[in-house]
Amino acid sequence: MSAMTDARETLNRLWKPGCDFLGSEVAILGGAMSWVSERNLVSAISNAGGFGVIACGAMTPERLEEEIVATQALTKRPFGVNLITMHPELERLVDVCVAHKVSHVVLAGGVPTSAIIKRVRDGGARAIGFAPALALGKRLVKLGIEALIIEGSEAGGHVGPVSLTVLAQEILPHIKDVPVFVAGGLGRGDAIVSYLEQGASGAQLGTIFAASEESIAHENFKKAFLRANARDAVTSVQLDEQFPVIPVRGLANAGSRGFLKHQAETIRTFQSGGVSKEDAQLSIEHFWAGALRRAVIEGDVENGSVMAGQSVGMVKEVRPVSEIIATLVEQAVEAIAKREDRVHASA
Ligand SMILES: Cc1cc2nc3c(=O)[nH]c(=O)nc-3n(C[C@H](O)[C@H](O)[C@H](O)COP(=O)(O)O)c2cc1C
């Protein structure tokens, strides 16, 4: 057997728990991205052998139902739905997923209750959660979560403070009962292999798919991705500890600069007694309302929120999803084969 065939078999073995859990050919999830992860991208990822995930975001249950049905018309393969736990109609959203036999529900944006996890599982879907630290990961598994995603601060969108390099070392050696998928900053198959070797069962990527051919993101949004380097994908800055800002990673632009000015002006007005603390906080929070849609759908990449991870620097062209996944797999296989060569050469 050739070295490449051996390497491919090694890869299949490494991510088998992830593939079995997801029901996909390769253990690569297309991370849910609000406005981007809809029927076209999600079905393209699942049809290419990966695992697409619909971003429910602020959708109503009726709107989510429409999206699930439309996605099912485009793929017979499994895909997931990402629900934000603070959505006011979370239970109804779960019921919509269950009614339409969605196989996996990703519960994002906070620690889900055991009741909501039970609702997902009793309905026959598998429940996936996010672990921002080892203790929380263990707690989620106790609550009934069946797989974890650990997302490093390199990722696009809302991020925690810890890099994937560190989270992986903190969590992977200690969580063995459920599959763990790594996310954040991944743009090549070699990097995915390194985490599989540390015990991960698969990987979740967002940024690379946002710029794919099948992504409905505006041409300007994709062009901004092609132009950007890793260092352009920065997290939002908080000016005053009295006024918390949730860190979001995206491309620096007039909007992000305007956000600093807006915070400074609002804080000054608060200090001079012109606005209450609550109203000042609300004004800061509302600055970005609708901003992701403005960038993704309308193409206003100067004033909108161009959420992107540091892996944006590796996005060099707009490619079909099937090609992106095939390249990631090729790179992973090659990395394993080369590693074998290095080990034998030094023996
Ligand atoms: C434009 C954009 C929007 C995102 N929206 C969401 C979201 O609505 N819910 C969520 O759980 N994660 C969201 N994410 C995070 C992705 O699901 C994924 O975990 C992340 O992109 C992985 O890191 P990477 O961008 O370095 O590949 C978003 C990411 C991007 C780039």
The ligand as an SDF file (V2000), in Angstrom:
LIG
                    3D

 31 33  0  0  0  0  0  0  0  0999 V2000
  -19.3430   36.0180    9.7760 C   0  0  0  0  0  0  0  0  0  0  0  0
  -19.3760   35.0930   10.9830 C   0  0  0  0  0  0  0  0  0  0  0  0
  -20.5650   34.9390   11.7040 C   0  0  0  0  0  0  0  0  0  0  0  0
  -20.6390   34.0380   12.7920 C   0  0  0  0  0  0  0  0  0  0  0  0
  -21.8290   33.8670   13.4350 N   0  0  0  0  0  0  0  0  0  0  0  0
  -21.9330   32.9110   14.4100 C   0  0  0  0  0  0  0  0  0  0  0  0
  -23.1940   32.6230   15.0170 C   0  0  0  0  0  0  0  0  0  0  0  0
  -24.2170   33.2150   14.6710 O   0  0  0  0  0  0  0  0  0  0  0  0
  -23.2550   31.6570   15.9800 N   0  0  0  0  0  0  0  0  0  0  0  0
  -22.1250   30.9570   16.3690 C   0  0  0  0  0  0  0  0  0  0  0  0
  -22.2250   30.0820   17.2480 O   0  0  0  0  0  0  0  0  0  0  0  0
  -20.9010   31.2170   15.8030 N   0  0  0  0  0  0  0  0  0  0  0  0
  -20.7970   32.1500   14.8330 C   0  0  0  0  0  0  0  0  0  0  0  0
  -19.5860   32.3620   14.2150 N   0  0  0  0  0  0  0  0  0  0  0  0
  -18.4140   31.4740   14.5590 C   0  0  0  0  0  0  0  0  0  0  0  0
  -18.3520   30.2720   13.5970 C   0  0  0  0  0  0  0  0  0  0  0  0
  -19.4450   29.3960   13.7550 O   0  0  0  0  0  0  0  0  0  0  0  0
  -17.0660   29.4360   13.7760 C   0  0  0  0  0  0  0  0  0  0  0  0
  -17.0140   28.8260   15.0300 O   0  0  0  0  0  0  0  0  0  0  0  0
  -15.8120   30.2820   13.5980 C   0  0  0  0  0  0  0  0  0  0  0  0
  -15.9350   31.0290   12.4130 O   0  0  0  0  0  0  0  0  0  0  0  0
  -14.5710   29.3700   13.5470 C   0  0  0  0  0  0  0  0  0  0  0  0
  -13.3950   30.0980   13.4350 O   0  0  0  0  0  0  0  0  0  0  0  0
  -12.7490   30.5660   12.0220 P   0  0  0  0  0  0  0  0  0  0  0  0
  -13.5790   31.7200   11.5780 O   0  0  0  0  0  0  0  0  0  0  0  0
  -11.3730   30.9380   12.3790 O   0  0  0  0  0  0  0  0  0  0  0  0
  -12.8530   29.3970   11.0830 O   0  0  0  0  0  0  0  0  0  0  0  0
  -19.4800   33.2860   13.1650 C   0  0  0  0  0  0  0  0  0  0  0  0
  -18.2770   33.4800   12.4430 C   0  0  0  0  0  0  0  0  0  0  0  0
  -18.2100   34.3580   11.3720 C   0  0  0  0  0  0  0  0  0  0  0  0
  -16.9100   34.4950   10.5960 C   0  0  0  0  0  0  0  0  0  0  0  0
  1  2  1  0
  2  3  1  0
  2 30  2  0
  3  4  2  0
  4  5  1  0
  4 28  1  0
  5  6  2  0
  6  7  1  0
  6 13  1  0
  7  8  2  0
  7  9  1  0
  9 10  1  0
 10 11  2  0
 10 12  1  0
 12 13  2  0
 13 14  1  0
 14 15  1  0
 14 28  1  0
 15 16  1  0
 16 17  1  0
 16 18  1  0
 18 19  1  0
 18 20  1  0
 20 21  1  0
 20 22  1  0
 22 23  1  0
 23 24  1  0
 24 25  2  0
 24 26  1  0
 24 27  1  0
 28 29  2  0
 29 30  1  0
 30 31  1  0
M  END
$$$$
